[in-house]
Amino acid sequence: MSIGTAKPDSVEMENIPHYFIDSHSIHEPLSAGEYAQQAGLILKSLFTKHDSVILVGGSGLFIKSLIEGIDDIPGDDDVRMKWNAIYAEKGIRYLQEELCSKDPIYFEKVDQNNPVRLIRALEVIDITGMPYSLSRQGKLQQNEYTTHYYIVNHPREILYERINERVQQMFDKGLEKEVRNLFPLKNNQALNTVGYKELFAYFEGSISYYEAFKLIQQNTRRYAKRQLTWFKGISGAVWGTPTELHPIIKQEIPKTN
């Protein structure tokens, strides 16, 4: 998934140790909670050698799980596989109806078009026998590190222009071939993401090549908008623009307590 996920290449990673790049198989779904546990172990090791570590995001939920802790909710591979099979057979509408019936409170909060979120909720409901919204009230212990947020914010019109250009570059690099090679695994959770699901729809004949291309641009813009909304809710974050980074550069990154 190198092109579709825009992994940094060997030149970009030169002399800079990176983690969680080419580290997990698409056959091994990584939840936010599992990420927090694995990344937490890496942080613990890194902080024995360094005063500061840079976490680059990315998914707001994964960042939150590592920094603030996340609900300690059980999981079961067999139950998850059952709901994945139901989704493959009956589609997202069935998942929506099931979750709305079993937990209307969480249903109103969740991204109702995200099957991964719906399946996770239905999985926990099956395991615990109670609404997912109740299971989400517990928290894992937060990490012991002092955290500072620095956000590079493009003006909206420039951001959207760059997104459109980036999608074109991904196609130029061979995105269609990369996705076609993964088509037999299209029901895998890791592949239910922007850049892959739209081309899967094209391969299945439900939309045209042009529509897939435009949808990837549109859905990427929507994702970027959700990212901005998430990060705007972080108090004390230092914001800068690509042409005016001085709010970030002038601040010395404080050492961890």
C-alpha positions as CSV (number, residue, x, y, z in Angstrom):
1,M,0.0,0.0,0.0
2,S,3.0,2.3,-0.6
3,I,1.4,4.7,-3.1
4,G,-2.1,4.9,-1.7
5,T,-0.8,5.6,1.9
6,A,2.0,8.0,0.7
7,K,4.7,6.3,2.7
8,P,7.9,8.3,3.0
9,D,10.6,6.9,0.7
10,S,14.2,5.9,1.5
11,V,15.5,9.4,0.7
12,E,13.0,11.1,3.0
13,M,13.8,8.6,5.8
14,E,17.6,8.9,5.4
15,N,19.4,9.6,8.7
16,I,16.0,9.8,10.5
17,P,14.8,6.7,12.2
18,H,11.1,6.0,11.4
19,Y,8.7,3.6,13.1
20,F,5.4,2.0,11.9
21,I,6.5,2.2,8.2
22,D,6.2,-1.2,6.5
23,S,5.8,-2.7,10.0
24,H,2.5,-4.4,9.8
25,S,0.7,-6.8,7.4
26,I,-2.7,-5.8,6.0
27,H,-3.9,-9.2,7.3
28,E,-3.3,-8.0,10.8
29,P,-5.8,-5.1,11.6
30,L,-4.3,-2.6,14.1
31,S,-6.8,-0.9,16.3
32,A,-6.1,2.4,18.0
33,G,-5.8,0.6,21.4
34,E,-3.2,-1.9,19.9
35,Y,-1.3,1.0,18.3
36,A,-1.2,2.8,21.7
37,Q,0.3,-0.3,23.4
38,Q,2.9,-1.0,20.7
39,A,3.9,2.7,20.2
40,G,4.0,3.1,23.9
41,L,6.7,0.5,24.2
42,I,8.7,2.2,21.4
43,L,8.4,5.6,23.2
44,K,9.6,4.0,26.5
45,S,12.7,2.8,24.7
46,L,13.3,6.0,22.8
47,F,13.1,8.2,25.9
48,T,15.9,6.3,27.5
49,K,18.1,7.8,24.8
50,H,16.4,11.1,23.8
51,D,14.8,14.0,25.6
52,S,12.2,14.6,22.8
53,V,10.4,12.4,20.3
54,I,8.4,13.6,17.3
55,L,5.0,11.9,16.6
56,V,3.7,12.8,13.2
57,G,0.0,12.4,12.4
58,G,-2.2,11.4,10.9
59,S,-5.2,9.8,12.5
60,G,-6.5,11.9,15.4
61,L,-7.9,8.8,17.1
62,F,-4.6,7.0,17.0
63,I,-2.8,10.1,18.4
64,K,-5.4,10.5,21.1
65,S,-5.1,6.8,22.1
66,L,-1.4,7.1,22.6
67,I,-1.4,10.5,24.3
68,E,-4.5,10.4,26.4
69,G,-5.3,6.7,26.6
70,I,-8.3,5.0,25.1
71,D,-11.2,2.9,26.3
72,D,-10.1,-0.5,27.6
73,I,-12.6,-2.5,25.5
74,P,-12.4,-6.3,24.8
75,G,-12.1,-7.7,21.3
76,D,-12.6,-11.1,19.7
77,D,-11.2,-12.1,16.3
78,D,-13.9,-14.6,15.7
79,V,-16.7,-12.2,16.4
80,R,-15.1,-9.5,14.3
81,M,-14.7,-12.0,11.4
82,K,-18.4,-12.8,11.7
83,W,-19.4,-9.2,11.3
84,N,-16.9,-8.7,8.5
85,A,-18.6,-11.7,6.7
86,I,-22.0,-10.2,7.3
87,Y,-20.8,-6.9,5.9
88,A,-19.4,-8.6,2.8
89,E,-22.7,-10.4,2.3
90,K,-25.4,-7.8,3.3
91,G,-23.6,-4.4,3.0
92,I,-23.3,-1.4,5.2
93,R,-27.0,-0.7,5.4
94,Y,-27.5,-3.9,7.4
95,L,-24.7,-2.9,9.8
96,Q,-26.3,0.6,10.2
97,E,-29.7,-0.9,11.0
98,E,-28.2,-3.4,13.5
99,L,-26.2,-0.8,15.4
100,C,-29.1,1.7,15.4
101,S,-31.3,-1.0,17.0
102,K,-28.8,-2.2,19.5
103,D,-27.2,1.1,20.5
104,P,-29.0,4.2,19.2
105,I,-26.9,6.5,21.4
106,Y,-23.6,5.5,19.8
107,F,-25.2,5.2,16.4
108,E,-25.9,9.0,16.5
109,K,-22.2,9.7,17.3
110,V,-20.4,7.3,15.0
111,D,-19.4,7.9,11.4
112,Q,-22.3,5.9,10.0
113,N,-20.6,5.3,6.6
114,N,-17.5,3.8,8.2
115,P,-17.9,0.0,8.3
116,V,-14.8,-0.5,10.5
117,R,-16.4,1.7,13.3
118,L,-19.8,-0.1,12.9
119,I,-18.2,-3.6,13.0
120,R,-16.2,-2.7,16.1
121,A,-19.2,-1.5,17.9
122,L,-21.3,-4.6,17.0
123,E,-18.3,-6.8,18.0
124,V,-18.2,-5.3,21.5
125,I,-21.9,-5.5,21.9
126,D,-21.8,-9.2,21.1
127,I,-18.9,-9.8,23.5
128,T,-20.2,-7.7,26.5
129,G,-24.0,-8.0,26.0
130,M,-24.4,-4.3,26.6
131,P,-24.4,-1.2,24.4
132,Y,-21.1,0.0,23.1
133,S,-21.7,3.5,24.4
134,L,-21.6,2.1,28.0
135,S,-18.4,0.1,27.3
136,R,-16.6,3.3,26.1
137,Q,-16.7,4.9,29.6
138,G,-13.6,3.4,31.0
139,K,-10.1,4.7,30.2
140,L,-6.6,3.2,30.0
141,Q,-3.9,4.9,32.1
142,Q,-2.5,7.9,30.3
143,N,1.2,8.0,29.5
144,E,3.6,9.8,31.7
145,Y,5.1,12.1,29.0
146,T,4.6,15.8,28.6
147,T,3.1,16.5,25.2
148,H,3.2,19.6,23.0
149,Y,1.2,20.0,19.7
150,Y,2.6,21.8,16.7
151,I,0.3,22.0,13.7
152,V,1.2,23.1,10.1
153,N,-2.0,24.6,8.6
154,H,-2.4,25.3,4.9
155,P,-5.0,27.9,3.9
156,R,-8.1,25.9,2.8
157,E,-7.9,26.7,-0.9
158,I,-4.2,25.9,-1.1
159,L,-4.7,22.7,0.9
160,Y,-7.4,21.5,-1.5
161,E,-5.3,22.4,-4.5
162,R,-2.4,20.4,-3.2
163,I,-4.7,17.4,-2.4
164,N,-6.0,17.4,-6.0
165,E,-2.4,17.5,-7.3
166,R,-1.3,14.8,-4.9
167,V,-4.0,12.4,-6.2
168,Q,-2.9,13.0,-9.7
169,Q,0.7,12.2,-8.7
170,M,-0.4,9.0,-7.0
171,F,-2.1,7.9,-10.3
172,D,1.0,8.9,-12.2
173,K,3.1,6.7,-9.9
174,G,0.9,3.6,-10.5
175,L,-1.9,3.7,-7.9
176,E,-4.3,1.9,-10.2
177,K,-1.9,-1.1,-10.6
178,E,-1.2,-1.1,-6.8
179,V,-4.9,-1.3,-6.0
180,R,-5.7,-3.8,-8.7
181,N,-3.1,-6.2,-7.2
182,L,-4.9,-5.9,-3.9
183,F,-8.4,-6.4,-5.4
184,P,-8.7,-10.0,-4.2
185,L,-8.4,-8.6,-0.6
186,K,-10.9,-5.8,-1.1
187,N,-12.9,-6.8,2.0
188,N,-9.9,-6.5,4.2
189,Q,-10.3,-3.8,6.9
190,A,-7.0,-2.2,6.0
191,L,-8.2,-1.6,2.5
192,N,-11.4,0.2,3.4
193,T,-9.7,3.5,3.0
194,V,-9.6,6.5,0.6
195,G,-7.8,5.7,-2.7
196,Y,-8.6,2.0,-2.5
197,K,-12.3,1.6,-2.0
198,E,-13.0,4.0,-4.9
199,L,-10.9,2.1,-7.4
200,F,-12.4,-1.2,-6.1
201,A,-15.8,0.3,-7.1
202,Y,-14.3,1.1,-10.5
203,F,-13.0,-2.4,-11.0
204,E,-16.4,-3.8,-10.1
205,G,-18.0,-1.6,-12.7
206,S,-20.2,0.5,-10.4
207,I,-18.5,3.8,-11.3
208,S,-16.3,5.0,-14.1
209,Y,-12.5,5.6,-14.0
210,Y,-13.1,9.4,-14.0
211,E,-15.6,9.1,-11.2
212,A,-13.2,7.0,-9.1
213,F,-10.5,9.6,-9.7
214,K,-12.7,12.5,-8.7
215,L,-14.1,10.6,-5.6
216,I,-10.6,10.0,-4.3
217,Q,-9.9,13.8,-4.5
218,Q,-13.2,14.6,-2.9
219,N,-12.9,12.0,-0.1
220,T,-9.3,13.1,0.6
221,R,-10.5,16.7,1.0
222,R,-13.2,15.6,3.3
223,Y,-10.7,13.6,5.4
224,A,-8.5,16.7,5.6
225,K,-11.4,18.8,6.8
226,R,-12.2,16.3,9.5
227,Q,-8.5,16.3,10.6
228,L,-8.6,20.1,10.9
229,T,-11.8,20.0,12.9
230,W,-10.2,17.4,15.3
231,F,-7.0,19.4,15.8
232,K,-8.8,22.7,16.3
233,G,-10.2,21.1,19.4
234,I,-6.8,20.7,21.0
235,S,-6.2,23.5,23.5
236,G,-2.7,25.0,23.6
237,A,-1.6,23.8,20.2
238,V,0.9,26.0,18.3
239,W,-0.2,26.7,14.8
240,G,1.8,27.8,11.8
241,T,1.5,28.0,8.0
242,P,4.0,26.6,5.5
243,T,5.1,30.1,4.7
244,E,5.0,31.4,8.3
245,L,6.5,28.7,10.5
246,H,8.0,31.1,13.0
247,P,5.4,30.3,15.7
248,I,6.7,26.7,15.6
249,I,10.4,27.3,14.8
250,K,10.9,30.0,17.5
251,Q,9.6,27.7,20.2
252,E,12.2,25.4,21.6
253,I,10.6,22.0,22.0
254,P,10.4,21.6,25.8
255,K,12.1,18.5,27.3
256,T,10.0,15.8,28.7
257,N,9.5,15.9,32.4
